[in-house]
Amino acid sequence: MDILNKLKSHREEEERLKWEGTFAEYLDIVKQQPEVAQTAHSRVYNMIKSAGITEKDGVKSYNFFGEEIFGLEDAMEKLVEEYLHPAAKRLDVKKRILLLMGPVSGGKSTIVTLLKRGLENYTRTDEGAVYAIKGCPMHEDPLHLIPNHLRDDFYEEYGIKIEGSLSPLNTMRLETEYNGRIEDVMVERIFFSEDKRVGIGTFSPSDPKSQDIADLTGSIDFSTIAEYGSESDPRAYRFDGELNKANRGMMEFQEMLKCDEKFLWHLLSLTQEGNFKAGRFALISADELIVAHTNEAEYRTFISNKKNEALHSRIIVMPIPYNLKVSDEERIYKKMIRQSDMKDIHIAPHALKVAAIFSVLTRLKKPKKQGIDLIKKMRLYDGENIEDGNKINVDELKNEFPDEGLTGIDPRYVINRISSAIIRKEVKSINALDVLRSLKEGLDQHPSITQEDKEEYLNYIAVARKEYDEIAKKEVQKAFVYSYEESAKTLMDNYLDNVEAYCNNNKLKDPLTGEEMSPNEKLMRSIEEQIGISENAKKAFREEILIRISVFARKGKKFDYNSHQRLKEAIQKKLFADLKDVVKITTTSKTPDESQLKKINEVIARLIDEHGYNSVSANELLQYVGSLLNR
């Protein structure tokens, strides 16, 4: 019954939001809420802004796109700040078609769908309310009723600029139904709906020989000509084209560059002058955001055609590349799985991350900067701190290749291969190796991959496998060490005590006997060697650690286990090195003794309870790490 109650509440809310009144009453609303008279571009911009903006490290993130678009913060900031914001201020950008250009499955359609769904919801809010002349098929702005010679006076009184002329149909209705009394014209509140064709339109090209321009601009209703006597009578015209119905909101122009030229010419006048030609009428005003999308190859073909030059300057191209952050790519896969029938399948931890590593590597271009390889670049892009990471300007790396992210493996391919891995496996659980194996096998079936690409992609799968090997060993390491964090902190504190004594030429006191001792060089080197610190470099490394501790102290912060990434890695590796023999024996023994079996069961329980595995994937992980350690 809950869903029925919600349906009832929705219906009651719809009734509550409805409004109808005269133009004179509408002007009272305009005086109190000037935003009801905003342009389509302004409405879209304010809709996005109203959802909230967060800023981190100088990068803006728009909550409006937050749960659907991942890893495209730069592209979204350009879309909002370089197109929608100036367009909302009525700058010349408003007179341009927005063309989203990028590779397949890169998020272009998702962005457009979000804008459409967002507008539908926004027009049901107070700040997003839209009013139109009642009975108008184009949902015309009531302010078009104000004659041109009074518009300056209106601006003086209301502070609102009026753009556009009254449509032929409403011009006739004003005279025939209202006897020219503008103040009596009925106005109603409207709610955008793509399904009901109110304020949102979608145009998709079909066979050029059969598609009619009427799909865009409407057509003559021949059944009414006998009644009205002329094709130029607006009552004999159906204002039901996509440009008509999208008025006041937005229109999605799917595969715009595949359209016949005659369809594109209508956009020239609409974008530049805010009007278009339909039937035997004067130019019809329309206020709408036109969003198109295409891939790079089609765009290059389009701009190389001299006949399209008039449209070039009327298009703002907004590149929408693939995501280049591993963590966000993983979120994309989780979202796609959540929306599918695979949501009940157990996907072992790191399986999606390993797939994301492979995908991102295929999209990155090899950096020109010395000392930076693809793996380091991938980690930097994902916000990780690497060795000398603070000295590397990530923005400089991004600027090396402006077209980075427009090629590579698309997310749909990865999800298809994950699906294949699930279907092939008898149990409803897959791990990182299953995913990598499926990605590798699928390369032969991918229609657009060349032999050269395939060889390169196979290499990236091998790299992703190596990354997973390290992740798997660390995961088992954490599970094997009882109270792992405590053990790690104890070892680190011991190391820091020795480093401080070494750098200050001091002695250490034995906690039990009180006897003075020299710093434990063997302990310090056993930890430092884990991350490749040479004998010659040990003094500089230790001094750098002490400096970092003093910096933290000066800022009133506590230096802890997570404060120095390389030291943390060294501590982890040292702990694992001490445990390797235990892990090897317990994971590979065919007939484990009672103590070994107890240890295995403890580790499996910890992997399940604390790390997100199930019994199948936990056992598979242990067997795999055991085989790695025995190589």
C-alpha positions in Angstrom: 0.0 0.0 0.0 3.0 2.3 0.5 3.5 2.8 -3.3 -0.2 3.6 -3.6 0.1 6.2 -0.9 3.1 7.7 -2.6 1.1 7.9 -5.9 -1.7 9.7 -4.1 0.8 12.1 -2.5 2.4 12.8 -5.9 -1.0 13.5 -7.4 -1.9 15.8 -4.6 1.4 17.6 -4.9 0.8 18.1 -8.7 -2.6 19.7 -7.9 -1.1 21.9 -5.3 1.6 23.2 -7.7 -0.9 24.1 -10.5 -1.6 27.8 -11.0 -3.8 29.7 -13.4 -4.5 33.4 -13.6 -4.6 36.5 -15.8 -1.6 38.2 -17.3 -2.1 41.0 -14.7 -1.9 38.4 -11.9 1.1 36.9 -13.5 2.9 40.3 -13.4 2.5 40.3 -9.6 4.3 37.0 -9.5 7.1 38.4 -11.7 7.5 41.4 -9.4 7.9 39.0 -6.4 9.9 36.3 -8.2 11.8 37.8 -11.2 13.5 34.4 -11.7 10.3 33.0 -13.2 11.1 35.1 -16.3 14.6 33.8 -16.8 15.9 32.4 -20.1 16.3 28.7 -20.8 20.1 28.9 -20.4 19.8 30.7 -17.1 17.3 28.1 -15.9 19.7 25.2 -16.6 22.6 27.1 -15.0 20.6 27.9 -11.8 19.3 24.3 -11.7 22.9 23.0 -11.6 24.0 25.7 -9.1 21.1 25.1 -6.8 22.2 21.5 -6.2 25.4 22.8 -4.6 29.1 23.1 -5.5 32.0 21.7 -3.6 35.6 22.7 -4.2 38.7 20.6 -3.5 42.3 21.5 -4.5 41.0 24.3 -6.8 38.7 21.9 -8.7 35.0 22.5 -8.6 32.6 19.6 -8.3 28.9 20.0 -9.1 26.6 17.9 -6.9 24.1 17.9 -9.7 26.3 15.4 -11.6 27.7 13.8 -8.4 26.2 10.4 -8.4 26.2 9.7 -12.1 29.2 11.4 -13.7 32.6 10.4 -12.3 36.1 11.7 -13.1 35.0 14.5 -15.4 35.3 17.4 -13.0 37.4 19.5 -15.5 34.9 18.9 -18.3 31.9 19.7 -16.1 33.5 22.9 -14.9 34.1 24.0 -18.5 30.5 23.1 -19.4 29.1 25.1 -16.5 31.5 28.0 -16.2 32.6 28.5 -19.9 29.2 27.9 -21.5 26.2 27.9 -19.2 27.3 30.7 -16.9 28.0 33.3 -19.6 25.0 32.1 -21.6 22.8 32.7 -18.5 24.1 36.3 -18.4 22.9 36.7 -22.0 26.4 36.9 -23.4 27.1 35.8 -27.0 27.8 32.2 -25.9 24.0 31.9 -25.6 23.7 32.0 -29.4 25.7 28.8 -29.8 24.8 25.1 -30.1 26.4 23.1 -27.3 28.1 20.1 -28.9 29.4 17.4 -26.6 32.2 15.6 -28.4 33.8 12.4 -27.1 34.3 8.6 -27.5 31.5 6.0 -27.1 30.3 5.3 -23.6 32.1 8.4 -22.3 29.1 9.9 -20.6 27.7 12.3 -23.2 24.2 10.8 -23.3 24.2 10.5 -19.5 25.0 14.2 -19.1 22.1 15.2 -21.5 19.7 12.8 -19.7 20.6 14.3 -16.3 19.9 17.8 -17.7 16.5 16.7 -19.0 15.5 14.8 -15.8 16.9 17.7 -13.8 14.7 20.3 -15.6 11.6 18.2 -15.1 12.2 18.2 -11.4 13.4 21.8 -11.2 10.3 23.2 -12.8 8.3 21.7 -9.9 10.3 23.8 -7.4 9.5 27.4 -6.4 12.8 28.8 -7.8 12.4 26.8 -11.1 8.8 27.6 -11.8 7.8 28.3 -15.4 4.7 30.1 -16.6 3.3 30.1 -20.1 0.4 31.5 -22.1 -2.5 29.1 -21.5 -3.4 26.9 -24.5 -0.2 27.7 -26.4 1.3 24.6 -28.1 4.8 26.2 -27.7 4.3 27.2 -24.0 5.1 30.7 -25.0 6.6 33.2 -22.5 3.7 35.5 -21.3 6.1 38.5 -21.4 6.0 38.3 -25.2 2.6 39.9 -24.9 4.2 43.2 -24.0 4.5 45.3 -27.2 7.9 46.3 -28.4 7.3 50.0 -27.7 6.7 49.3 -24.0 9.5 47.0 -23.4 12.0 49.7 -22.3 9.4 50.9 -19.8 8.9 47.4 -18.6 12.7 47.0 -18.1 12.7 50.2 -16.1 10.0 49.0 -13.8 10.8 45.2 -13.5 14.5 45.0 -14.4 13.8 42.2 -16.9 14.8 42.2 -20.5 12.2 40.8 -22.9 13.5 38.9 -26.0 11.4 37.5 -28.7 8.1 38.3 -30.5 4.6 37.0 -29.9 4.0 33.9 -32.0 1.5 34.1 -35.0 -1.0 31.9 -33.1 -1.0 33.9 -29.9 -1.1 37.2 -31.9 -4.4 36.0 -33.5 -5.7 34.7 -30.2 -5.0 38.0 -28.5 -7.3 39.7 -31.0 -10.0 37.0 -31.4 -10.3 35.6 -27.8 -9.3 38.6 -25.7 -10.2 41.6 -27.9 -6.6 42.9 -27.6 -6.8 43.1 -23.8 -3.4 41.8 -22.8 -4.1 42.0 -19.1 -6.9 39.4 -19.5 -4.8 36.8 -21.3 -4.8 33.6 -19.3 -1.5 32.3 -18.0 -0.7 28.9 -16.4 2.1 27.3 -14.6 3.7 24.5 -16.7 5.9 21.5 -15.8 8.6 20.3 -18.2 8.2 16.7 -19.3 9.9 14.9 -22.1 7.1 12.3 -22.2 4.4 14.9 -22.5 6.6 17.0 -24.9 6.6 20.1 -22.7 9.8 22.2 -22.6 12.0 19.2 -23.6 12.4 17.9 -27.1 14.5 15.1 -28.7 15.4 15.0 -32.4 17.1 11.9 -33.9 18.0 11.7 -37.6 16.6 8.9 -39.7 16.7 8.2 -43.4 17.3 11.5 -45.2 14.9 10.6 -48.0 11.9 10.0 -45.7 12.5 12.4 -42.8 10.5 15.6 -43.0 11.5 19.0 -41.8 8.1 19.1 -40.1 9.7 16.9 -37.4 11.6 20.0 -36.4 9.2 22.9 -37.1 5.7 21.5 -37.2 3.4 21.2 -40.2 0.1 22.3 -41.9 -3.0 20.5 -40.7 -4.7 19.9 -44.0 -7.9 18.7 -42.4 -8.5 22.3 -41.0 -7.8 24.3 -44.2 -11.4 24.0 -45.4 -12.5 25.4 -42.0 -10.0 28.3 -41.8 -9.6 28.9 -45.6 -5.8 29.4 -45.8 -2.5 27.7 -45.1 -1.2 31.0 -43.6 -3.9 30.9 -40.9 -2.0 29.9 -37.7 -5.0 27.8 -36.5 -4.4 25.6 -39.6 -0.8 24.8 -38.5 0.4 22.2 -36.0 3.1 23.7 -33.9 4.3 20.3 -32.8 7.8 20.0 -34.1 10.7 19.4 -31.7 11.8 23.1 -31.9 8.2 24.1 -31.0 7.8 21.7 -28.1 11.3 22.4 -26.6 10.7 26.1 -26.3 11.5 27.5 -22.9 13.7 24.4 -22.1 16.1 22.3 -24.0 16.3 20.1 -27.1 18.6 17.1 -27.5 19.9 16.8 -31.1 21.0 13.2 -31.3 23.7 12.5 -33.8 23.4 16.1 -35.1 26.3 15.8 -37.6 24.6 12.9 -39.4 21.6 15.1 -40.2 20.7 16.3 -43.7 21.9 19.9 -44.3 18.4 21.3 -44.6 17.8 20.4 -40.9 21.0 22.1 -39.8 20.2 25.4 -41.6 17.2 25.9 -39.3 19.6 26.0 -36.4 21.5 29.0 -37.9 18.7 31.4 -37.4 17.5 29.8 -34.1 21.0 30.1 -32.4 21.9 33.5 -33.7 18.6 35.3 -33.7 16.5 33.2 -31.4 13.9 32.4 -34.0 13.2 29.9 -36.9 11.0 29.8 -40.0 7.9 27.6 -40.1 5.1 27.5 -42.7 3.9 30.7 -44.2 4.5 32.8 -41.1 6.9 35.4 -39.8 9.9 34.1 -37.9 8.8 32.3 -34.7 10.7 33.1 -31.5 12.1 30.2 -29.5 14.2 30.2 -26.3 15.9 26.9 -25.8 19.2 25.3 -25.1 20.2 23.0 -28.0 22.5 20.2 -26.9 24.0 17.9 -29.5 26.5 15.0 -29.2 28.9 13.3 -31.6 32.2 11.4 -31.7 35.5 12.9 -32.8 35.7 11.2 -36.2 32.3 12.6 -37.2 33.2 16.0 -36.0 36.5 16.1 -37.9 34.6 15.1 -41.1 32.0 17.8 -40.4 34.4 20.7 -40.0 36.5 19.6 -43.1 33.4 20.1 -45.2 33.5 23.8 -46.5 29.7 23.8 -46.8 29.3 23.6 -43.1 31.4 26.7 -42.3 28.4 28.8 -41.4 27.6 26.4 -38.6 31.2 26.1 -37.3 31.1 29.5 -35.6 27.7 28.7 -34.1 28.9 25.6 -32.3 30.6 25.4 -28.9 32.5 22.1 -28.8 32.8 20.7 -25.3 35.2 17.7 -25.2 33.9 14.8 -23.0 36.8 12.4 -22.7 37.0 9.1 -20.9 37.6 9.3 -17.1 41.3 9.1 -16.3 41.1 8.3 -12.6 41.2 4.7 -11.4 39.1 5.3 -8.3 36.4 7.1 -10.4 36.5 4.4 -13.1 35.8 1.8 -10.3 32.8 3.9 -9.3 31.5 3.9 -12.9 31.6 0.1 -12.9 29.9 -0.1 -9.5 27.1 2.2 -10.8 26.7 0.1 -14.0 26.5 -3.1 -12.0 24.1 -1.6 -9.6 21.8 -0.7 -12.5 22.0 -4.2 -13.9 20.9 -7.7 -12.9 24.4 -8.4 -11.7 24.0 -6.6 -8.4 23.5 -9.8 -6.5 26.8 -11.3 -7.7 29.7 -11.2 -5.3 32.5 -9.3 -6.9 35.7 -9.8 -4.8 37.5 -6.6 -3.5 39.9 -5.1 -6.0 38.4 -7.0 -9.0 36.9 -3.8 -10.3 39.9 -1.7 -9.4 42.2 -4.0 -11.5 39.8 -3.6 -14.4 39.9 0.1 -13.9 43.7 0.1 -13.9 43.7 -1.6 -17.3 41.0 0.7 -18.7 42.8 3.9 -17.6 46.2 2.7 -18.9 44.7 2.2 -22.4 43.5 5.9 -22.3 46.6 7.6 -21.1 49.4 8.9 -23.4 53.0 8.2 -22.5 54.3 11.3 -20.6 57.1 13.3 -22.1 58.4 14.3 -18.7 61.5 12.3 -17.6 61.2 10.0 -14.7 57.4 9.6 -15.1 56.1 6.4 -16.6 52.4 5.4 -17.2 51.9 3.8 -13.8 53.2 6.9 -12.0 51.1 9.1 -14.2 48.1 7.0 -13.5 48.7 7.3 -9.7 49.3 11.0 -9.9 46.0 11.5 -11.8 44.2 9.5 -9.1 45.5 11.9 -6.4 48.1 9.5 -5.0 51.4 10.8 -3.6 54.3 9.1 -5.2 58.1 9.5 -4.8 58.9 13.1 -5.5 55.2 13.5 -6.1 55.1 17.0 -4.6 57.5 18.3 -7.3 55.4 17.1 -10.2 52.8 19.4 -11.5 49.8 17.3 -12.5 48.3 20.1 -14.5 51.5 20.2 -16.6 51.1 16.5 -17.3 47.5 17.0 -18.4 48.4 19.9 -20.6 51.0 17.7 -22.5 48.2 16.1 -24.5 44.9 18.1 -24.7 43.2 15.2 -26.5 44.1 12.6 -23.8 41.2 10.4 -22.9 39.5 10.5 -26.3 40.7 6.9 -27.1 41.1 3.7 -25.3 38.8 1.0 -23.8 35.3 2.1 -23.0 33.4 1.1 -19.7 30.8 -0.9 -21.5 33.4 -3.3 -22.8 34.6 -3.9 -19.3 31.1 -4.5 -18.0 30.4 -6.9 -20.9 33.5 -8.9 -20.0 32.6 -9.0 -16.3 29.2 -10.3 -17.3 30.9 -13.0 -19.4 33.1 -14.0 -16.5 30.1 -14.3 -14.2 28.2 -16.5 -16.7 31.1 -18.8 -17.3 31.8 -19.4 -13.6 29.6 -21.8 -11.8 29.6 -20.0 -8.4 28.1 -16.5 -8.2 31.5 -14.9 -7.2 34.2 -13.6 -9.3 37.7 -12.2 -8.5 40.3 -10.0 -10.1 41.9 -12.9 -12.0 38.6 -13.9 -13.5 38.1 -10.3 -14.7 41.6 -10.0 -16.2 41.2 -13.3 -17.9 37.9 -12.3 -19.4 39.3 -8.9 -20.5 42.2 -10.6 -22.3 39.9 -13.1 -24.1 37.6 -10.4 -25.2 40.2 -8.5 -27.1 40.0 -10.9 -30.0 36.2 -10.2 -30.3 36.5 -6.3 -30.1 35.7 -5.0 -33.6 37.7 -1.8 -33.5 40.9 -3.0 -32.0 43.9 -3.3 -34.3 46.6 -5.9 -33.9 49.0 -3.1 -32.7 46.4 -2.0 -30.1 45.9 -5.6 -29.0 49.6 -6.1 -28.3 49.7 -2.9 -26.3 46.5 -3.8 -24.4 47.8 -7.3 -23.6 50.8 -5.5 -22.0 48.5 -3.3 -20.0 46.7 -6.4 -18.7 50.1 -7.8 -17.6 50.8 -4.5 -15.8 47.4 -4.6 -14.1 48.1 -8.2 -13.1 51.4 -7.1 -11.4 49.5 -4.3 -9.6 47.0 -6.9 -8.4 49.8 -9.2 -7.2 51.0 -6.5 -4.9 47.5 -5.6 -3.7 46.7 -9.3 -3.0 49.9 -9.8 -1.0 49.2 -6.7 1.1 45.6 -7.9 1.7 46.7 -11.3 3.0 49.5 -9.6 4.9 46.9 -7.4 6.7 44.7 -10.4 7.5 47.6 -12.6 8.8 49.0 -10.0 11.2 46.9 -10.0 14.3 46.0 -6.5 15.3 47.8 -5.4 12.1 47.6 -1.6 12.8 48.9 -2.0 16.3 51.8 -4.2 15.1 52.6 -1.7 12.4 52.5 1.3 14.8 54.7 -0.5 17.4 57.3 -1.3 14.7 57.2 2.3 13.4 57.6 3.8 16.9 60.6 1.6 17.5 62.1 2.7 14.2 61.5 6.4 14.9 63.1 6.1 18.3 66.2 4.6 16.7 66.2 7.2 13.9 66.0 10.1 16.3 68.9 8.6 18.4 71.0 8.0 15.2 70.5 11.6 13.9 71.2 13.2 17.2 74.1 10.9 18.1 72.3 9.8 21.2 71.9 6.5 23.0 68.7 4.6 23.7 67.6 3.2 27.0 66.5 -0.5 27.3 62.9 -0.3 28.6 63.5 -3.3 30.8 67.1 -2.9 32.2 67.5 0.9 31.7 70.9 0.1 30.1 72.1 2.5 27.4 72.3 1.1 23.9 73.4 2.3 20.5 70.7 2.8 17.8 69.7 -0.6 16.3 71.2 -0.3 12.8 70.1 -3.7 11.8 66.5 -2.9 12.6 66.6 0.4 10.7 68.2 -1.1 7.6 65.8 -4.1 7.6 62.9 -1.6 7.2 64.6 0.9 4.8 65.8 -1.9 2.4 62.1 -2.8 1.9 61.7 0.4 -0.3 65.2 0.4 -1.9 66.9 2.9 0.4 70.7 2.3 -0.2 73.4 2.5 2.3 74.5 5.9 1.0 71.0 7.3 1.0 70.0 6.1 4.5 71.3 9.2 6.4 69.3 11.6 4.1 66.2 9.5 4.4 66.4 9.4 8.2 67.0 13.2 8.4 64.0 13.7 6.0 61.8 11.7 8.4 62.9 13.9 11.4 62.3 17.1 9.4 58.8 15.8 8.6 58.1 15.0 12.3 59.2 18.6 13.3 57.0 20.1 10.6 54.0 18.2 12.0 54.9 19.2 15.5 55.2 22.9 14.5 51.7 22.7 13.0 50.3 21.1 16.1 49.7 17.8 14.3 50.7 14.3 15.4 53.1 12.3 13.2 51.5 8.9 12.9 51.5 5.7 10.8 49.8 7.4 7.9 51.9 10.5 7.8 54.7 9.3 5.5 53.6 7.1 2.6 57.0 5.6 1.9 57.7 4.8 5.5 54.3 3.2 5.8 55.0 1.1 2.8 58.4 0.0 4.3 56.7 -1.0 7.6 54.1 -3.0 5.8 56.7 -4.8 3.7 58.9 -5.5 6.7 55.9 -7.0 8.6 55.0 -9.1 5.6 58.6 -10.2 5.0 58.7 -11.5 8.6 55.5 -13.4 8.0 56.2 -14.8 4.5 57.2 -18.3 5.7 54.1 -18.6 7.8 51.9 -17.5 4.9 53.6 -19.9 2.4 53.2 -22.9 4.7 49.6 -22.3 5.7 48.3 -21.4 2.2 50.0 -24.2 0.2 50.1 -27.1 2.6 47.8 -29.9 1.2 47.4 -31.4 4.6 47.7 -28.5 7.1 48.1 -29.4 10.8 45.7 -28.3 13.4 47.5 -25.0 14.2 47.8 -24.2 10.5 44.2 -24.9 9.9 43.2 -22.7 12.8 45.4 -19.9 11.4 43.8 -20.3 7.9 40.3 -20.1 9.3 41.2 -17.0 11.3 42.6 -15.3 8.2 39.5 -16.3 6.1 37.2 -15.0 8.9 39.1 -11.7 8.9 39.0 -11.4 5.1 35.2 -11.9 5.2 34.5 -9.7 8.3 36.9 -6.8 7.7 37.8 -6.8 4.0 34.6 -7.6 2.1 35.3 -11.1 0.8 33.1 -14.2 0.9 34.2 -17.7 1.7 34.9 -18.5 -2.0 36.8 -15.4 -2.9 38.8 -15.5 0.4 40.0 -19.0 -0.3 40.9 -18.1 -3.9 42.9 -15.1 -2.6 44.8 -17.3 -0.1 45.6 -19.9 -2.7 46.8 -17.3 -5.2 49.0 -15.4 -2.8 50.5 -18.8 -1.6 51.4 -19.6 -5.3 53.0 -16.1 -5.7 55.2 -16.5 -2.6 56.3 -20.0 -3.8 57.5 -18.8 -7.2 
